[in-house]
């Protein structure tokens, strides 16, 4: 099983709450795990998860572990897109080693 480690630096807006959504592409199956800044664990689907206010998270980092499994018989490619406040921030793509294999995307988001 492959692992892809990445870091994203995200410039926060001046104010407001910060929400994270993770989308898996290529018709593959994925699941994520993270601990938000309120010390609550989020496992599974990450859609509109409130991480905290800009003032609470500025200068902090968030670690996310996501596993994407190749279930699409037409391709072994996987992709993952991180969206913050409904804006796509970054997409990563990686091909599995073999059909029905999985990839772990280990991503750190630094909030500045």
N, C-alpha and C positions, 0 to 999 in steps of 0.2 A: 504494500500500500504506500502510495506516494504521500509526501507532506509538502505543502507549499507555505513558507513563512513570509509574511509581508508586514510592512508598517505603512500606515496612512497618516499624514499630518493634515488635520482639518482646522481651518480658521473659523472660529465661532462668530455668529452674528453679534450685534451689540447687546441684545437682550432676548429674553424669552426662554421657552422650554426647548429641549433638544430631544428629538425622537429618532430612533433607529429602525430601519427596515432592511432585512436581508432577503434577496430574491435569488433562487437557483434557476439557472437557465438550461437550455438544450434538452428540455423535457426529462431532466434527471431528478432524482429524489435527494433531498438534503435536510439536515437538522443542525441546529446551532446550540451552543451553551455559552452563557456569560453571566457575570455577576455585575449588576448595575451599581451605580454610585450610592444607592440607598441600601446596599448589601443584600439585595434580593436576587435570587437566581432565576434566570430565564432559560428554559430548556425547550427545544423544539422549534416551533414557528416564531420568528421574530418579525412582527409587523406592528409598526407604530409604537414600539416600546419606549416609554419616557425614561431617559437616562438621568435627567435632572435639569435644573436651570443653567443658563450660561454661566452665571456667577459660581454655581456649585461645582461645575466640571472643568472650568478653565484651568489649564496647567496640569491636568490629570490625563492618564492613559487608561484605555479600556482594552482588555484582552478577550478575543472571541475565538472559540474553536468550533469549526463547522465541518461536518462530514458529508460529502456528496458521493452518492452511489450511482454508478452507471446502470440505468434500467432501460434506456432507450436503445432498441436493437439496431437503429440506423447509424448511431455514432457512439464513439467512446469519449467524446469531448464533454467536459463539464465547465460550468461557469458560475460565478457568484458575483452579485452586485450589492454593494453597500450604499444605502440611501439614507441621508440625514435630512430631516425636515422635508421629506418628499423630493429631494434633489439627489440624483444619482451622483455619487462621489467617486467611486472607483469600481471597475469590473476586472476580475481576474479570470483567466481561462487556462485549463490544463487538461491534457488527454490522459486517460487512465492507461495503466500498463497492459490491461487485457479487458475483454468484455466482462461486465458485471463486477468489476473491481471498484474500489472506493478511493477517494482522495480526501485528506484532511487539510483544510485551509485554516492555518493558524495566523490570525490577524490582530495586530495591535493598532488602535486608533489613538493618536495623540491629539488632544484638543488644545489649540493655542488661541 
